[in-house]
């Protein structure tokens, strides 16, 4: 028999419990998020040419969560007011791992790659004409925070995306919030709520 799981272990079949639902996210944001999609695999890294190693900062991807042999389950969600007409985006990503050490190692590795990316400009979502200026993450004790600044016609605009990426127990999770103005505090609130679903 294998040894019992530690008390704070999140079983892969409980992964959905970390995702903050549309009504709750709408309430935190003060917006009606009517469009939601769910994915079961992390997105493929984006091709940014000589800045491709910066891809995880534009949005955590398959390189951020390790290969699918590393994680035991993955969920990603994207909420907006409407698919093609929105003022806010709330994305959540969660992955579970066999144990705490693996999660901590993958978290640590996720930020080894994107060096020299502070201030780099990269394209936004495929099909949009937005560009983003990347920021080096601020990393403390299993938590990384950073903000993307929208660039229009070569100048910073009001659109910001804030990331709050954490490792806790055998889990990696990230909240991303985009809006006009600084969404850092909202991303932190959503990540706190996600963290609250991990057994203590």
C-alpha positions in Angstrom: 0.0 0.0 0.0 1.2 3.5 -0.7 1.4 5.9 2.3 -1.7 8.1 2.9 -1.7 11.5 1.2 -0.9 14.5 3.5 -3.9 16.4 4.9 -3.3 19.4 2.6 -3.2 17.2 -0.6 -5.6 18.2 -3.3 -6.8 15.1 -5.2 -6.8 15.5 -9.0 -10.5 14.8 -9.1 -11.1 17.8 -6.8 -9.4 20.3 -9.1 -12.6 22.0 -10.1 -13.1 23.1 -6.5 -10.4 25.7 -6.9 -12.0 27.5 -9.9 -14.0 30.6 -8.8 -17.3 30.4 -10.5 -18.8 33.0 -12.9 -21.2 34.5 -10.4 -18.5 35.0 -7.7 -16.0 36.3 -10.2 -18.6 38.7 -11.6 -19.3 39.9 -8.0 -15.6 40.5 -7.2 -15.2 42.4 -10.5 -18.5 44.3 -10.4 -19.2 43.1 -14.0 -21.5 40.6 -15.7 -19.2 37.9 -17.1 -21.6 36.2 -19.5 -19.1 34.3 -21.7 -17.1 31.4 -20.2 -14.9 28.6 -21.7 -13.0 25.8 -20.1 -9.9 23.9 -21.3 -8.3 20.7 -20.0 -4.7 21.4 -21.2 -2.4 24.3 -20.8 -2.0 26.4 -24.0 0.9 25.8 -26.2 3.8 28.3 -25.9 3.5 31.3 -28.2 6.0 31.9 -31.0 7.5 35.3 -30.3 10.6 34.8 -32.4 13.8 35.7 -30.4 11.5 36.5 -27.5 9.8 33.1 -27.4 11.2 32.3 -24.0 9.1 35.2 -22.7 5.9 33.5 -23.7 4.9 32.3 -20.1 4.8 36.0 -19.0 2.2 36.8 -21.7 0.2 33.9 -20.2 1.3 30.8 -18.3 1.5 28.0 -20.9 2.6 24.4 -21.2 6.1 25.4 -20.2 4.8 26.9 -17.0 3.0 23.8 -15.8 5.5 21.2 -16.9 4.7 18.6 -19.5 1.5 16.6 -19.1 3.5 13.8 -17.5 4.3 16.1 -14.7 0.8 17.3 -13.7 -2.0 14.9 -12.7 -4.8 17.2 -13.7 -5.3 20.6 -15.3 -8.2 23.1 -15.7 -8.3 26.5 -17.3 -11.2 28.9 -17.6 -11.7 32.2 -19.4 -14.6 34.6 -18.5 -15.6 37.8 -20.3 -18.7 39.9 -20.6 -19.2 38.6 -24.2 -16.9 36.7 -26.6 -16.2 39.6 -28.9 -17.2 42.6 -26.8 -15.7 42.8 -23.3 -14.1 45.3 -20.8 -12.8 42.6 -18.5 -11.1 39.2 -18.8 -10.8 36.8 -15.8 -8.7 33.6 -16.5 -7.9 30.9 -14.0 -5.5 28.0 -14.4 -5.0 25.1 -11.9 -2.7 22.1 -12.1 -2.3 19.3 -9.5 1.0 17.3 -9.0 1.9 14.1 -7.3 3.3 16.0 -4.3 4.3 19.3 -2.9 8.0 19.0 -3.9 7.0 18.5 -7.6 4.7 21.5 -7.5 7.4 23.7 -5.9 10.0 22.5 -8.5 7.7 23.2 -11.5 6.9 26.7 -10.0 10.6 27.4 -9.6 11.4 26.2 -13.1 8.5 28.2 -14.7 10.4 31.4 -13.9 13.9 30.2 -14.9 13.2 30.6 -18.6 11.8 34.1 -19.0 14.9 36.2 -18.3 15.6 39.5 -20.0 11.9 39.9 -20.7 11.3 43.0 -18.6 10.1 45.7 -21.0 9.9 43.4 -24.0 7.0 44.1 -26.3 5.1 41.1 -27.7 1.8 40.6 -29.6 -1.4 40.0 -27.6 -4.0 37.4 -28.3 -3.9 36.0 -31.8 -6.2 38.0 -34.0 -6.2 41.1 -31.8 -4.0 44.1 -32.7 -3.0 44.6 -29.1 0.7 44.5 -28.1 1.9 44.0 -24.6 4.9 45.3 -22.7 6.0 42.5 -20.3 7.2 43.0 -16.8 9.6 40.8 -14.8 7.7 38.9 -12.1 8.0 39.8 -8.5 8.6 36.4 -6.8 8.3 35.8 -3.0 7.7 32.6 -1.2 5.8 30.5 -3.8 4.0 33.5 -5.3 4.8 35.5 -8.5 3.0 38.7 -9.5 3.4 40.7 -12.7 1.5 43.1 -14.9 1.2 43.4 -18.7 0.7 46.9 -20.1 -1.3 47.3 -23.3 0.5 49.2 -26.1 -1.4 51.0 -28.9 0.5 52.8 -31.7 3.7 52.4 -29.7 2.4 54.1 -26.6 1.2 52.5 -23.3 -2.6 52.6 -23.0 -5.0 52.0 -20.1 -5.4 48.2 -20.7 -3.6 46.1 -18.1 -3.4 42.3 -17.3 -2.3 41.3 -13.8 -1.2 37.8 -12.9 -1.1 36.2 -9.5 0.7 32.7 -9.8 1.2 30.6 -6.8 2.3 27.2 -5.5 0.6 25.8 -2.4 0.6 22.1 -1.3 0.7 19.9 -4.5 -1.0 22.6 -6.6 0.0 25.4 -9.0 -2.6 28.0 -9.8 -2.9 31.4 -11.4 -5.4 34.2 -11.6 -5.2 36.6 -14.5 -7.4 39.7 -14.7 -7.5 42.3 -17.5 -9.2 45.6 -17.6 -8.7 49.3 -18.1 -6.7 50.4 -15.0 -4.7 48.3 -12.6 -6.3 44.9 -11.8 -3.5 43.7 -9.4 -5.7 43.7 -6.4 -8.6 41.8 -8.1 -6.2 39.1 -9.4 -4.9 38.8 -5.8 -8.4 38.5 -4.4 -9.3 35.8 -6.9 -6.1 33.9 -6.2 -6.8 34.1 -2.5 -10.2 32.6 -3.0 -8.7 29.8 -5.1 -6.1 29.1 -2.4 -8.9 28.8 0.1 -10.2 25.7 -1.6 -6.9 23.8 -1.0 -7.3 21.6 2.1 -5.2 22.8 5.1 
